[in-house]
Amino acid sequence: MANTRSGPVVPLLELRAELLRPLLVAVAALSLAYLLAGLVGLRATHLYPWDALGLIALCGVCAWMTRGSPTRVALAAAFLLAGVSQPIIYASQTFGLAHPINGLFLVGIVLCGLVVGGAFTVTWSVFYCGWIVMMAAGEVYGWWTPTGAPKTWAELGPIAAVWCALIAVTGAGTWLFANTLERAVVSARGQALALARTAEALAADSTTDSLLEQVLAVLAEQLRVQFASLFRLDLQEQTLRLYRAVLHGRVLAPEAVPDARLDPVPVAQVPVWQEMLRLRRPFVIADVANDPRLVNRERMIAEGIRSVLYVPLLSGPDEGGPGEGELIGLLAINRTDRRAFGSDEIGLAQALMRQLSLAMQITRLTQATRESAVLTERNRMAREIHDTLAQGFTGIVVQLEAAEDAATGSPQEAAGHIARARTLARESLAEARRSVWALRPKALTQRSLSAALRDSVLTLVNPAGLAARFEFAPELPALDPALEDDLLRIALEAVTNALKHAQATTLTLILRGDADAVTLQVVDDGRGLAAQPAPESGGFGLIGMRERAARHGGVLAVETGPSGTTVTATVPLTQKAMT
């Protein structure tokens, strides 16, 4: 709470500093003109131009003070106003109570309220009123003799009363305006800080629960309330359950809240909740003791609660009118003091609820995206298993069944079937290892793309006795990690296809790039393969490679023939694809 009240001091003083600077310029300009009038020979009975030097020096001192810590702004402003008031007081003493020059006191009060603050305005107004009374007494009793004939109380009393009334009205109006301005600045700063903090929490990829707790803490701090609670709504069951609460600045789980009801509460039992379901917008119960919609009024009165602000939590668009968005929760903010909930406080609470709703939607979309990615990878693995392991296991079963049939009649034939089953088992084991290796993007976490390609390809081809050559450009542009991962997977898929289908003896991997594009080529000298496999035939590898290239705006080309196959992936480099 302390931070809430002391935090806005700096912005207020910065605002006052902005007001003080043009005031300094104006005072210095008038003082300079006053001085020049005396220097050019202008003479008057009560013209003392050399006094302007003091005001000019005073403006310089105050300007210097405002360049330091913002906490010195109020002191500088008060210092300036006191200095400016001295010649005004002297002039009023010289010209008398009835002279219009005393109207400068009203200008001083207004400037005081704007530049220094409301509290100082009251003090300055009382001082000016006291000075007016003292001036009148001085003229009556002869303490000084202003221009004109001596006056009596009958003559000066009404004039002094008028001046004091004007000073009082001006001081009160300025005090109210200054306080309103300060509250507006404090409220605006509080709202900006609150929204900034929740935005930072959202940008930090916080969970819904952590962001929710952040919102509650910010609300309690900015609205200076002792207790607030958030309920989650079950639309199907039409019940509300306490989800989180903030008590004396601490965010608590339901089980940690004293005397909290943990089981779901039917909405039909609480009229104020029915009202929220109907309105779907914030509303205030200004007097808890006299509102029949509150079924637990006695307990709330015993706890000292005077007013409650209810704010909906909507899952969809909310334009402020009824029926906009789906109601998924309810925020209740209890206030124990006599302060009423202002429109700025209601707006802040509603804005934070909208941020929370947005965060929940983003969380759901992120979860859906992750689930979609998992499903996509699962489908890829299913295709991979279908294309490799399932076929291998089928062959093993067929060979073992044939061996069983031939065991009694032709042991030699049975042994041949067993040997072929053993070969298929080894090949299937190798395929399983290749599939596992393809799921390891960690190859890029500690190595460059070129090094990861070299190591990963050698891991695949060395057990098969395949010769591998690498032609990598000496310098490659920095690529997006996602692009590097997809290029690695494209290369491994192409190498795996060559091992499975091409019966090649040599494999060449080429990687080159410039500022416009990056190109990856896998060339083998095998028997070639079908460039456009049908999905139902089980050839999903090329489809997956094309999808990975297209993800970055690239294309995949396959050139195949009796003398070998060349798989080329070309990806244009944009600002997003480069790091």
C-alpha positions in Angstrom: 0.0 0.0 0.0 2.8 2.3 0.8 4.2 2.1 -2.7 0.8 3.0 -4.1 0.7 6.3 -2.2 4.3 7.3 -2.5 5.0 6.0 -6.0 3.1 8.8 -7.9 5.2 11.6 -6.3 7.8 11.6 -9.0 5.3 12.0 -12.0 3.5 14.8 -10.0 6.7 16.7 -9.4 7.7 16.2 -13.1 4.3 17.7 -14.1 4.9 20.6 -11.7 8.4 21.1 -13.1 6.8 21.4 -16.6 4.5 24.1 -15.3 7.3 25.8 -13.4 9.6 26.3 -16.4 7.3 28.6 -18.4 6.5 30.4 -15.2 10.2 31.0 -14.6 10.5 32.4 -18.2 7.5 34.7 -17.7 8.7 36.1 -14.4 12.2 36.6 -15.8 10.8 38.3 -18.9 8.7 40.7 -16.9 11.5 41.4 -14.5 13.8 42.2 -17.4 11.2 44.5 -18.9 10.9 46.2 -15.5 14.6 46.6 -15.2 14.9 48.0 -18.7 12.2 50.5 -18.0 14.3 51.9 -15.2 17.5 51.8 -17.3 16.0 53.8 -20.1 15.1 56.6 -17.7 11.4 55.8 -17.0 10.6 57.3 -13.6 7.6 57.0 -11.4 6.9 57.6 -7.8 6.9 54.0 -6.8 9.0 52.4 -9.6 12.0 50.5 -8.3 13.5 48.8 -11.4 16.6 47.5 -9.6 14.3 45.1 -7.6 14.0 43.2 -10.8 17.6 42.0 -10.5 16.6 40.0 -7.4 13.7 38.4 -9.3 15.9 37.5 -12.3 18.4 36.0 -10.0 15.7 34.1 -8.2 14.4 32.6 -11.4 17.9 31.4 -12.2 18.3 29.8 -8.8 14.9 28.0 -9.2 15.8 26.8 -12.7 19.0 25.4 -11.4 17.1 23.6 -8.6 14.7 21.9 -10.9 17.6 20.3 -12.8 18.4 18.1 -9.8 16.2 15.5 -8.1 12.5 15.8 -8.8 11.9 16.1 -5.1 13.3 19.6 -5.2 10.7 20.9 -7.6 8.2 21.8 -4.9 10.9 23.6 -2.9 12.0 25.5 -6.0 8.4 26.5 -6.8 7.6 27.6 -3.3 10.9 29.5 -3.3 9.9 31.3 -6.5 6.4 32.1 -5.3 7.7 33.5 -2.0 10.2 35.7 -3.9 7.6 37.0 -6.4 5.2 37.7 -3.6 7.6 40.0 -1.8 7.4 42.8 -4.4 3.6 42.2 -4.7 3.3 42.6 -1.0 5.4 45.7 -1.0 3.4 47.2 -3.9 0.1 46.5 -2.1 1.5 48.2 1.0 2.6 51.1 -1.1 -0.6 51.6 -3.1 -3.0 50.7 -0.4 -5.8 48.2 0.2 -8.2 49.7 -2.4 -5.7 49.5 -5.3 -6.4 46.8 -8.0 -2.8 45.7 -7.7 -3.9 43.5 -4.8 -5.6 41.3 -7.5 -2.1 39.9 -8.1 -2.6 37.9 -4.9 -5.3 35.9 -6.7 -2.9 35.1 -9.5 -0.3 34.0 -7.0 -2.8 31.6 -5.4 -3.7 30.0 -8.7 0.0 29.6 -9.7 0.7 28.2 -6.3 -2.0 25.6 -6.6 -0.8 24.5 -10.0 2.9 24.5 -9.4 3.3 23.7 -5.8 0.2 21.7 -4.8 -3.1 22.0 -3.1 -2.0 21.8 0.5 0.4 24.7 0.0 -2.4 26.7 -1.6 -4.4 26.8 1.6 -1.4 28.1 3.6 -0.7 30.7 1.0 -4.4 31.8 1.0 -4.5 32.2 4.7 -1.3 34.2 4.6 -2.7 36.6 2.0 -5.9 37.0 4.0 -3.9 37.8 7.1 -1.8 40.3 5.1 -5.0 42.0 3.8 -6.3 42.5 7.4 -2.9 43.7 8.5 -2.8 46.2 5.6 -6.2 47.6 6.6 -5.0 47.9 10.2 -1.9 49.6 9.1 -3.7 52.2 7.1 -6.3 52.8 9.8 -3.8 53.1 12.7 -1.1 54.9 10.7 1.6 52.2 10.6 2.3 53.3 7.1 0.8 55.9 4.8 -0.1 54.7 1.3 -1.1 57.0 -1.5 -4.2 58.9 -0.9 -5.9 60.2 2.3 -6.0 58.1 5.5 -8.9 55.7 5.8 -11.2 54.4 8.6 -12.5 50.9 9.4 -15.8 51.9 8.0 -14.1 52.5 4.7 -11.5 49.7 4.6 -13.5 47.0 6.4 -15.8 46.2 3.4 -12.8 46.4 1.0 -10.8 44.0 3.2 -13.8 41.6 3.4 -14.2 41.6 -0.4 -10.5 40.9 -0.9 -10.5 38.1 1.7 -13.7 36.6 0.2 -12.0 36.6 -3.3 -8.9 35.1 -1.9 -10.9 32.4 -0.1 -13.0 31.5 -3.1 -9.9 31.5 -5.4 -7.9 29.4 -2.9 -10.8 26.9 -2.4 -11.3 26.6 -6.2 -7.6 26.2 -6.9 -7.3 23.7 -4.0 -10.1 21.6 -5.5 -8.7 21.8 -9.0 -5.1 21.0 -7.8 -6.4 18.0 -5.9 -8.4 16.8 -8.8 -5.4 17.1 -11.1 -3.2 15.2 -8.6 -5.8 12.4 -8.4 -6.0 12.2 -12.1 -2.3 12.0 -12.5 -2.1 9.4 -9.7 -4.9 7.4 -11.3 -3.4 7.6 -14.8 0.0 6.5 -13.5 -1.5 3.7 -11.5 -3.5 2.4 -14.4 -0.4 2.6 -16.7 1.7 0.8 -14.2 -0.9 -1.9 -13.6 -1.5 -2.5 -17.3 2.3 -2.5 -17.9 2.9 -5.1 -15.2 0.2 -7.4 -16.5 1.5 -7.0 -20.0 5.0 -7.9 -18.9 3.6 -11.0 -17.2 1.7 -11.9 -20.3 4.8 -11.3 -22.5 6.8 -13.5 -20.1 4.7 -16.5 -21.2 3.2 -16.8 -17.7 0.6 -19.4 -16.9 -3.0 -18.4 -16.5 -2.8 -18.9 -12.8 0.3 -16.7 -12.3 -1.1 -14.0 -14.5 -4.4 -14.1 -12.6 -2.5 -13.8 -9.3 -0.6 -10.8 -10.8 -3.9 -9.1 -11.8 -5.4 -9.6 -8.3 -2.3 -8.2 -6.6 -2.2 -5.2 -8.9 -5.9 -4.5 -8.3 -5.6 -4.7 -4.6 -2.6 -2.3 -4.7 -4.0 0.3 -7.0 -7.5 0.3 -5.5 -6.2 0.1 -2.0 -8.7 -2.6 -0.9 -8.2 -5.2 1.8 -10.1 -8.1 0.2 -10.9 -9.2 -3.3 -12.0 -12.5 -4.7 -12.3 -14.2 -8.1 -14.9 -16.8 -8.8 -14.9 -19.3 -11.7 -18.3 -19.9 -13.3 -19.5 -23.3 -14.5 -22.1 -22.5 -17.1 -23.4 -26.1 -17.4 -23.8 -26.5 -13.7 -24.7 -22.8 -13.1 -22.4 -22.6 -10.1 -19.6 -20.4 -8.9 -16.5 -21.5 -7.1 -13.9 -19.4 -5.3 -10.7 -19.6 -7.4 -8.3 -17.0 -5.9 -8.5 -14.3 -3.3 -6.3 -11.4 -2.1 -6.3 -10.5 1.6 -4.2 -7.7 2.9 -2.0 -7.7 -0.1 -1.4 -11.5 -0.2 -2.9 -13.7 -3.0 -4.3 -16.8 -1.5 -5.7 -20.1 -2.7 -9.3 -20.9 -1.6 -8.2 -23.3 1.1 -6.0 -20.6 2.7 -8.9 -18.0 2.9 -10.4 -17.9 6.4 -14.0 -19.0 6.6 -14.1 -19.4 2.8 -16.7 -21.7 1.2 -14.9 -24.2 -1.0 -17.8 -26.1 -2.5 -19.5 -24.7 -5.6 -22.3 -22.2 -4.9 -25.4 -22.3 -7.1 -25.9 -19.0 -8.9 -29.6 -19.1 -8.1 -28.9 -18.8 -4.4 -27.2 -15.4 -4.8 -29.3 -12.6 -6.5 -26.3 -10.4 -7.1 -24.7 -13.1 -9.2 -27.8 -13.5 -11.2 -27.6 -9.8 -11.8 -24.1 -10.2 -13.1 -25.2 -13.0 -15.4 -27.8 -10.7 -16.8 -25.7 -7.5 -17.1 -22.3 -8.9 -18.0 -20.7 -5.5 -17.1 -19.3 -3.9 -13.9 -21.7 -2.6 -11.3 -21.3 -1.3 -7.8 -23.2 -1.9 -4.6 -22.6 1.4 -2.9 -24.2 0.5 0.4 -23.9 -3.1 1.6 -26.1 -2.6 4.6 -29.1 -1.6 2.6 -28.9 -3.8 -0.5 -31.3 -6.8 -0.4 -29.4 -8.6 -3.2 -26.6 -9.6 -0.8 -27.6 -12.8 1.1 -24.6 -12.5 3.4 -25.0 -8.9 4.4 -24.8 -9.5 8.1 -21.4 -11.2 7.8 -20.1 -8.4 5.4 -21.3 -5.7 7.8 -19.6 -7.4 10.7 -16.4 -7.4 8.7 -16.7 -3.7 8.0 -17.4 -3.9 4.3 -19.2 -0.8 3.0 -19.3 -1.2 -0.8 -18.5 -3.9 -3.4 -17.5 -3.6 -7.0 -18.4 -6.6 -9.2 -16.5 -7.0 -12.5 -17.2 -9.8 -15.1 -14.6 -12.0 -16.6 -15.6 -12.7 -20.2 -14.0 -15.2 -22.5 -15.0 -13.4 -25.8 -15.3 -9.9 -27.2 -16.5 -7.3 -24.7 -17.7 -4.0 -25.9 -19.2 -2.9 -22.6 -22.8 -3.9 -23.4 -24.9 -6.8 -22.2 -24.6 -10.1 -23.9 -21.1 -9.5 -25.3 -18.8 -12.4 -24.6 -19.2 -15.5 -22.6 -19.2 -15.0 -18.8 -16.6 -17.4 -17.3 -15.9 -15.7 -14.0 -16.7 -12.9 -11.5 -14.4 -10.5 -9.6 -15.7 -9.1 -6.3 -13.7 -6.1 -4.8 -14.7 -5.2 -1.2 -14.0 -1.8 0.3 -14.1 -1.0 4.0 -13.6 2.8 3.9 -16.1 5.4 2.9 -14.5 6.1 -0.5 -16.8 5.4 -3.5 -15.6 3.4 -6.5 -14.7 6.0 -9.1 -15.1 5.6 -12.8 -11.3 5.4 -13.2 -11.1 2.5 -10.7 -13.9 0.7 -12.4 -12.2 1.2 -15.8 -8.9 -0.1 -14.4 -10.6 -3.3 -13.0 -12.4 -3.9 -16.3 -9.2 -3.3 -18.3 -7.3 -5.8 -16.2 -10.1 -8.4 -16.5 -10.0 -8.0 -20.3 -6.2 -8.5 -20.2 -6.7 -11.6 -18.2 -9.4 -12.8 -20.6 -7.0 -12.2 -23.5 -4.2 -14.1 -21.7 -6.6 -17.1 -21.2 -7.5 -17.1 -24.8 -3.8 -17.0 -25.8 -3.1 -19.8 -23.4 -5.9 -21.9 -25.0 -4.6 -21.1 -28.5 -1.1 -22.0 -27.5 -2.2 -25.3 -26.0 -4.2 -26.0 -29.2 -1.2 -25.2 -31.3 1.0 -27.5 -29.2 -1.6 -30.3 -29.4 -1.7 -29.8 -33.2 2.1 -30.0 -33.4 2.1 -33.2 -31.3 -0.6 -34.6 -33.6 1.3 -33.7 -36.7 4.5 -35.3 -35.3 2.5 -38.4 -34.2 1.1 -38.8 -37.7 4.6 -38.5 -39.1 5.8 -41.1 -36.8 2.9 -43.3 -37.7 3.7 -42.9 -41.4 7.4 -43.7 -40.6 6.5 -46.8 -38.7 4.1 -47.9 -41.5 6.7 -47.4 -44.1 9.6 -49.1 -42.3 9.0 -51.0 -39.1 5.5 -52.4 -40.0 6.7 -53.7 -43.3 9.8 -55.2 -41.8 7.9 -57.0 -39.0 5.4 -58.3 -41.6 8.3 -59.8 -43.6 9.7 -61.3 -40.4 6.4 -63.0 -39.6 6.0 -64.3 -43.2 9.5 -65.7 -43.2 9.0 -67.4 -39.8 5.7 -68.9 -40.8 7.4 -70.2 -44.0 10.2 -71.7 -41.9 7.6 -73.4 -39.6 5.9 -74.9 -42.6 9.2 -76.1 -44.1 10.7 -77.3 -40.8 9.6 -80.9 -41.1 10.0 -81.4 -44.9 13.0 -79.3 -45.8 15.3 -78.2 -43.0 17.5 -76.4 -45.5 14.6 -74.3 -46.8 13.5 -73.6 -43.2 17.0 -72.4 -42.4 16.9 -70.0 -45.4 13.7 -68.5 -44.2 15.1 -68.1 -40.7 18.2 -66.4 -42.2 16.0 -64.0 -44.2 13.9 -63.3 -41.0 17.1 -62.5 -39.1 18.2 -60.1 -41.9 14.8 -58.4 -41.8 15.0 -58.1 -38.0 18.4 -56.4 -38.3 17.1 -54.0 -40.9 14.1 -53.2 -38.8 16.3 -52.5 -35.8 18.4 -50.1 -38.0 15.2 -48.4 -39.1 14.1 -48.0 -35.5 17.4 -46.4 -34.7 17.1 -44.1 -37.7 13.6 -43.0 -36.6 14.8 -42.3 -33.1 17.7 -40.3 -34.4 15.3 -38.3 -36.6 13.5 -37.2 -33.4 16.6 -35.6 -31.9 16.8 -31.9 -32.7 19.4 -31.5 -30.0 21.9 -32.1 -32.7 21.6 -28.4 -33.5 21.7 -27.1 -29.9 25.5 -27.2 -29.5 26.7 -27.4 -33.1 26.3 -25.5 -36.4 24.1 -26.8 -39.1 27.0 -28.0 -41.1 28.5 -30.0 -38.2 25.1 -31.4 -37.3 24.5 -32.5 -40.9 27.9 -34.2 -41.1 27.7 -36.0 -37.8 24.0 -37.1 -38.3 24.6 -38.4 -41.8 27.7 -40.3 -40.9 25.8 -41.9 -38.0 23.3 -43.2 -40.6 25.5 -44.3 -43.5 28.6 -45.7 -41.7 26.8 -48.9 -40.5 25.5 -49.5 -44.0 28.9 -49.2 -45.6 27.9 -46.2 -47.7 30.5 -43.6 -48.7 29.6 -40.0 -47.9 30.9 -36.8 -49.3 30.2 -33.3 -48.1 30.3 -30.0 -50.0 29.6 -27.2 -47.6 30.0 -23.5 -48.3 32.7 -22.1 -46.0 30.4 -19.3 -44.9 26.7 -19.5 -44.4 24.2 -16.8 -43.4 22.8 -17.1 -39.9 19.6 -19.0 -40.1 16.5 -19.2 -38.0 16.7 -22.2 -35.6 13.4 -23.5 -36.9 14.7 -23.4 -40.5 17.9 -25.2 -39.5 15.9 -27.9 -37.8 13.8 -28.5 -40.9 16.8 -28.5 -43.2 18.4 -31.1 -40.9 15.2 -33.2 -41.0 14.9 -32.9 -44.8 18.5 -34.1 -45.2 18.0 -37.1 -42.8 14.8 -38.1 -44.6 16.5 -37.9 -48.0 19.5 -40.0 -46.7 17.1 -42.5 -45.1 15.2 -42.9 -48.4 18.5 -43.5 -50.2 19.5 -46.2 -47.7 16.1 -47.9 -47.9 15.3 -47.7 -51.6 18.2 -46.6 -53.7 20.8 -49.3 -53.1 23.4 -46.6 -53.6 27.1 -46.8 -52.9 28.0 -43.1 -52.7 26.0 -40.2 -51.2 26.8 -36.5 -51.5 25.5 -33.8 -49.3 25.7 -30.2 -50.6 24.9 -27.1 -48.5 25.3 -23.6 -49.8 23.7 -20.2 -49.3 23.9 -16.5 -49.8 21.9 -13.4 -48.8 19.0 -14.5 -51.0 18.5 -18.2 -50.4 19.9 -21.4 -48.9 20.1 -24.6 -50.8 20.4 -28.2 -49.6 21.1 -31.1 -51.9 21.3 -34.9 -51.2 22.6 -36.8 -54.2 23.0 -40.6 -54.5 24.1 -42.9 -57.3 21.4 -45.5 -56.7 18.6 -46.8 -58.8 16.2 -43.9 -58.3 12.8 -43.6 -56.7 9.3 -42.4 -57.4 9.2 -38.6 -57.4 5.5 -38.4 -56.7 4.5 -41.2 -54.4 0.8 -41.6 -53.5 0.1 -41.4 -49.8 -1.9 -44.7 -49.9 1.2 -46.4 -51.1 3.1 -45.6 -47.9 5.6 -43.1 -49.4 5.1 -40.2 -47.0 8.7 -39.2 -46.8 8.7 -36.8 -49.8 5.4 -35.3 -48.7 6.9 -34.5 -45.3 10.0 -33.0 -46.9 7.9 -30.8 -49.2 5.8 -29.6 -46.2 8.9 -28.7 -44.2 10.3 -26.7 -47.1 7.0 -25.0 -47.8 6.8 -24.0 -44.1 9.5 -21.4 -44.8 8.4 -20.4 -48.3 10.7 -22.8 -50.0 10.3 -25.7 -52.6 11.6 -29.2 -52.8 12.6 -30.7 -56.2 13.3 -34.3 -56.9 15.3 -35.4 -60.0 15.5 -39.2 -60.3 16.6 -41.7 -62.8 18.5 -45.0 -63.3 21.8 -43.3 -62.4 20.6 -41.8 -59.1 18.4 -39.3 -57.3 19.0 -35.7 -56.4 16.8 -34.1 -53.8 17.1 -30.3 -53.7 15.5 -28.0 -51.1 15.7 -24.3 -51.8 14.5 -21.8 -49.2 14.5 -18.0 -49.8 16.0 -16.0 -47.0 13.8 -13.3 -45.5 14.4 -11.2 -42.4 12.4 -13.8 -40.4 14.4 -16.7 -41.8 17.7 -15.1 -40.8 18.9 -14.4 -37.3 
